[in-house]
Amino acid sequence: MNQTSKKQGIDLRPGSIVVGKWHHNRYYIKKQLGRGAIGSVYLCECNGKKAALKISDKGSSVTMEVNVLKTFQKVQGKRLGPSLLDVDDWIDSFGNRYSFYVMDYLKGKQMSTFIKQHGEEWLGILIVQLLQDLIKLHKEGWVFGDLKTDNLIVTHPPARLRWIDVGGTTQIGRSIKEYTEFFDRGYWGMGSRRAEPSYDLFAIAMIMIHFYHPVQFERGKVPKKTLLTKLDQIPQLKIYQPCIKKALLGQYMTSEQMRSDLSSIMMKDYNQTRSHQSYQDNTKQVPIKRKNHQLQNKKKEKINPIFESLGICFVVVLFYFFYLILI
């Protein structure tokens, strides 16, 4: 099986087979998708179908994540996170017991990759999608906790932001159980690690900053000043600055507030862009109209002599006709 002992942590190699102790489903391991504090996630195959298997020696943590996924399915179906397919235990060749659960495999692109390929205007659109999902999650009494770019993918088409790891999801009021320093407000000294909506909203602001600063930067002597300075140095985020600053400073109490502000900013920017484009189009049309008018005048100038000659000929013919009658 090529895995190490329990004390050293689990490491499943491609080709390994995990057989559930209770349900007896066989999962053929293809590759590792990620590793976290609670366990590792693998791409696997069962009965010809791909799935994602998360395995850990922390049984209680796995149980908590399974309960979160069940909550997602009960309330929102498949929209918030991956669907739960199986929950079981596995006994390795050393006699060690591991808990695992299996989710549907969401095939997509990393958020940053998708935006770079399809245009930076998608940043705001995807963040609004994320906020919409967080509204539902927060109303159910949970925060995502370990919200970061690595835990987000975009399935396409249609473009839809999805969560792929619920390991940090924590009930509101408790301490965040799993986090990544760069996206954690506690690390930046800008708030506690208490699970509340504003904790997730701080992470969203960091995700937007991180898109333009893919190399994570240090806190510096004054972390708050460092963050605000970095934000000011990103011209592409200028229109979102008021919204991002409020999220960083903990001035949003709910995800609805941030979603509303961000949507208003985007709508205003869209309308201004349309107005500007319309003005440019009208400006371009003015010289075209003038040019057409000038061409018409030129045509008239060319046609007038012809009409004038025909008029003279008509007068001559008419004069000759009367002349014959009189004779």
Summary of the structure (lengths in Angstrom):
residues: 327
radius of gyration: 33.3
end to end distance: 127.1
largest distance: 136.0
contacts: 966
relative contact order: 0.08
helix: 51%
strand: 18%
